């Protein structure tokens, strides 16, 4: 039983580590994406010129 409990704890640790890595990757992707423009609805940088 002790081996099974150790294996379960190890699997939970691996799952938590992977969840942290996925969350960091999603935050990085969201930060690097160009925001949606309030004027034209396109995606470009914050101070883009509108003609």
C-alpha positions in Angstrom: 0.0 0.0 0.0 2.9 2.4 0.7 4.2 2.0 -2.8 0.8 2.8 -4.2 0.4 5.9 -2.1 3.9 7.1 -3.1 3.0 6.5 -6.8 -0.2 8.5 -6.4 1.6 11.4 -4.7 4.3 11.3 -7.4 1.6 11.4 -10.2 -0.2 14.3 -8.4 3.1 16.2 -8.3 3.8 15.6 -12.0 0.2 16.8 -12.8 0.6 19.9 -10.7 3.9 20.7 -12.4 2.5 20.3 -15.9 -0.5 22.5 -14.9 1.9 25.3 -13.8 3.8 25.0 -17.1 0.7 25.2 -19.2 -0.6 28.2 -17.2 2.7 30.0 -17.7 2.6 29.3 -21.4 -0.9 30.6 -21.8 -0.1 33.8 -19.9 3.0 34.3 -22.1 0.9 33.8 -25.3 -1.8 36.2 -24.1 0.8 38.9 -23.2 2.6 38.7 -26.6 -0.5 38.8 -28.7 -1.5 42.1 -30.2 -4.6 43.6 -28.6 -7.9 44.0 -30.5 -8.4 47.6 -31.7 -11.3 49.5 -30.3 -11.5 51.7 -33.5 -11.4 49.2 -36.3 -11.7 45.8 -34.6 -8.4 44.5 -36.1 -5.5 43.2 -34.1 -2.5 45.4 -34.2 -0.2 47.3 -31.8 -1.6 49.8 -29.3 -0.4 53.0 -31.0 -1.1 52.1 -34.6 -2.1 55.0 -36.9 -5.7 55.0 -38.2 -6.2 56.9 -41.5 
